[in-house]
Amino acid sequence: MTDFLKPYSDGVYEGRMRGKFQLYTKNAAPGSIVYGEKIMTDDDGTEYRSWDPKRSKLGALYQKKIRVPLTSGSRVLYLGAANGTTVSHVSDILAESSGVVYAVEFSERPMRDLVMLAEKRNNIIPIFSDATRPELYFPMVEPVDVIFQDVAQANQAAIACKNAAYFLKEGGHLILSIKARSVDVAKNPKKVFAEEIKTLEKNADASFKILKTIDLAPFHVDHMGVIAVKNSKE
Ligand SMILES: C[S@@+](CC[C@H](N)C(=O)[O-])C[C@H]1O[C@@H](n2cnc3c(N)ncnc32)[C@H](O)[C@@H]1O
């Protein structure tokens, strides 16, 4: 590893750029970049890709020094993959061990980019489907350790609970980004967040114990990050 970079969290590295804390992941597809990110190359040729917290809710959590329950051996269900900006960093993290990410997206255009990304990386399973209907991709996804969700839809917490009922192992973690304006443009974001949290805590499909809530500003304004653990059925 370069003198510039040091391990920060499993599969994530930190460096200082002009005194500023900057995140990196080890490039699992050397020679290619995904969204114009910078590359640092080690003496032995290992590439590290910079991770922009303004382009990624998950990146913002790491940047805010939150302990993120994601390890390189995790099985991950990623809802709202878009064209794979953040999925690519998750793929880098998982490539350090034997992890896999199932990446769900329902819009055609970003899906094309996601499929091209998955062709270069063997730990991404792209799924063209609707996250509100987990029964459709149930046959393609194994039980997972982590659900990461960034879908910007009205009923974000309910979508997470529905997917957790199908796929999340008991004691598995949910990492959720809630965009207040997608739930209700007119309502005070604080009210929206409180209601979404209530849904996570008490839901007929699956319920969660909330471990942490994080304001994602200044990287993502009016967005809240939630880290939660799935309650057992008893
Ligand atoms: C904010 S973007 C995600 C950005 C991405 N997580 C990243 O960091 O690179 C939200 C994405 O969720 C997708 N989406 C919204 N509702 C969805 C649904 N019900 N099922 C699948 N994808 C959905 C949208 O098409 C969009 O690409």
The ligand as an SDF file (V2000), in Angstrom:
LIG
                    3D

 27 29  0  0  0  0  0  0  0  0999 V2000
  -30.9440    8.1740   -5.9000 C   0  0  0  0  0  0  0  0  0  0  0  0
  -30.8690    7.0080   -7.1990 S   0  0  0  0  0  0  0  0  0  0  0  0
  -29.7260    5.8000   -6.6060 C   0  0  0  0  0  0  0  0  0  0  0  0
  -28.2740    6.1770   -6.6580 C   0  0  0  0  0  0  0  0  0  0  0  0
  -27.3860    5.0070   -6.3330 C   0  0  0  0  0  0  0  0  0  0  0  0
  -27.8060    4.3570   -5.1030 N   0  0  0  0  0  0  0  0  0  0  0  0
  -25.9270    5.3910   -6.1940 C   0  0  0  0  0  0  0  0  0  0  0  0
  -25.5300    5.8240   -5.1130 O   0  0  0  0  0  0  0  0  0  0  0  0
  -25.1680    5.2200   -7.1470 O   0  0  0  0  0  0  0  0  0  0  0  0
  -32.3730    6.1350   -6.9900 C   0  0  0  0  0  0  0  0  0  0  0  0
  -32.5370    4.9920   -7.9720 C   0  0  0  0  0  0  0  0  0  0  0  0
  -33.5730    4.1610   -7.4970 O   0  0  0  0  0  0  0  0  0  0  0  0
  -34.2830    3.6780   -8.6130 C   0  0  0  0  0  0  0  0  0  0  0  0
  -35.5940    3.2510   -8.1190 N   0  0  0  0  0  0  0  0  0  0  0  0
  -36.5930    4.0170   -7.6110 C   0  0  0  0  0  0  0  0  0  0  0  0
  -37.6400    3.2540   -7.2800 N   0  0  0  0  0  0  0  0  0  0  0  0
  -37.3020    1.9780   -7.5630 C   0  0  0  0  0  0  0  0  0  0  0  0
  -37.9670    0.7400   -7.4340 C   0  0  0  0  0  0  0  0  0  0  0  0
  -39.1980    0.6560   -6.9330 N   0  0  0  0  0  0  0  0  0  0  0  0
  -37.3270   -0.3780   -7.8250 N   0  0  0  0  0  0  0  0  0  0  0  0
  -36.0730   -0.3220   -8.3290 C   0  0  0  0  0  0  0  0  0  0  0  0
  -35.3890    0.8290   -8.4820 N   0  0  0  0  0  0  0  0  0  0  0  0
  -35.9880    1.9630   -8.0930 C   0  0  0  0  0  0  0  0  0  0  0  0
  -34.3280    4.8670   -9.5710 C   0  0  0  0  0  0  0  0  0  0  0  0
  -34.5930    4.4480  -10.8910 O   0  0  0  0  0  0  0  0  0  0  0  0
  -32.9340    5.4420   -9.3810 C   0  0  0  0  0  0  0  0  0  0  0  0
  -32.0340    4.9130  -10.3120 O   0  0  0  0  0  0  0  0  0  0  0  0
  1  2  1  0
  2  3  1  0
  2 10  1  0
  3  4  1  0
  4  5  1  0
  5  6  1  0
  5  7  1  0
  7  8  2  0
  7  9  1  0
 10 11  1  0
 11 12  1  0
 11 26  1  0
 12 13  1  0
 13 14  1  0
 13 24  1  0
 14 15  1  0
 14 23  1  0
 15 16  2  0
 16 17  1  0
 17 18  1  0
 17 23  2  0
 18 19  1  0
 18 20  2  0
 20 21  1  0
 21 22  2  0
 22 23  1  0
 24 25  1  0
 24 26  1  0
 26 27  1  0
M  CHG  2   2   1   9  -1
M  END
$$$$
